[in-house]
């Protein structure tokens, strides 16, 4: 396979997680009698532009289909993050009723609702029918298409040239990342700015976050790689912020190449840090595979010991990262009875691969399990606050990444 970014032949493996179904392909009960499509989950590194990427086995339109089950608005901390972002961008770039804001991967309107509330014209681009419908229910205007240079030109012709474009946790999800970025260069006004948020590769490696690897994530991004990609596609990074979201993320602010925004010193500072830790060297990528194997063994030992002691273990948060973890470890419902999730679009379904049932959170209080494995470990604080009742009956929360920890 050749690199999606620069076309160089890929020769440096990062990790092989075996085979798995797509992590967001939740099953309805009627589908339990059918076979699932298990495909290889392998990740490699380009030694030319240092873009980390999954090998090609699945198509985007199959992954992000009409039944896509990830809805952003079921995380209170993520809603607070989105609201704070809107306030910051409005103030920094003086957005008002004469501005145009376009969000790519608008999901269920979790962010644009705060833009609309300020009276600023806004538009969402969201290809998944389920989440697009939820956004329209909030009164938002949505285009149900995959974004790229062609769709960007169509939006320009409609009058949607943008003062601000937002793209949260989508840059990793696009198979043709160059076409995607050219779309931003096309849709931005000459003075417009865009922001991308994505999990930072440095955190993924340092914190052993192998469970964030799944088919829907085509790319895993360092500032080094994004800087090269942007320059290739008519964009220029002028600022970068480090964020705590999703286990450690970056917010990259870009403009058209040669734009009016001054280049903040933070850009070169973080590029320098990445050079120092070795992002552009093969050795940097050698630690993730052994860490993933160690975490798998820790989890299996814990679950087997709990079962031997007659303890009941359930999960919380039917997250895609949890599906990567469970399928890599081979965990099924005999070791993890069910997973609770606040998203009603997942309740009553089954996790892909493991086929563990997804239930409403109310079942926790009814059954009072001994241990609750929090699969979206990045939301541990939020889950701990929402499910404080677990401690009242003597239950304990558990996370598997970056190390098996019983809290």
Secondary structure as UniProt FT lines:
FT   TURN            4..6
FT   STRAND          12..20
FT   TURN            23..24
FT   HELIX           29..33
FT   STRAND          39..45
FT   TURN            47..49
FT   STRAND          52..54
FT   HELIX           60..63
FT   TURN            66..67
FT   HELIX           72..74
FT   HELIX           76..92
FT   TURN            93..94
FT   TURN            97..98
FT   STRAND          101..104
FT   TURN            107..108
FT   TURN            110..111
FT   HELIX           112..117
FT   TURN            118..119
FT   STRAND          122..125
FT   HELIX           129..137
FT   TURN            138..139
FT   STRAND          142..143
FT   HELIX           149..157
FT   TURN            158..159
FT   STRAND          162..168
FT   HELIX           171..173
FT   HELIX           177..187
FT   STRAND          188..200
FT   HELIX           201..206
FT   TURN            207..208
FT   HELIX           210..212
FT   TURN            215..216
FT   STRAND          219..221
FT   HELIX           223..232
FT   TURN            233..234
FT   STRAND          235..243
FT   HELIX           245..247
FT   STRAND          249..256
FT   TURN            257..258
FT   HELIX           265..277
FT   TURN            278..280
FT   HELIX           282..285
FT   HELIX           288..308
FT   TURN            309..310
FT   STRAND          313..316
FT   HELIX           320..329
FT   TURN            333..335
FT   STRAND          338..340
FT   TURN            344..348
FT   TURN            352..354
FT   STRAND          357..359
FT   HELIX           362..367
FT   STRAND          371..374
FT   HELIX           377..379
FT   HELIX           380..386
FT   TURN            387..388
FT   HELIX           389..392
FT   TURN            393..394
FT   STRAND          396..399
FT   STRAND          405..406
//
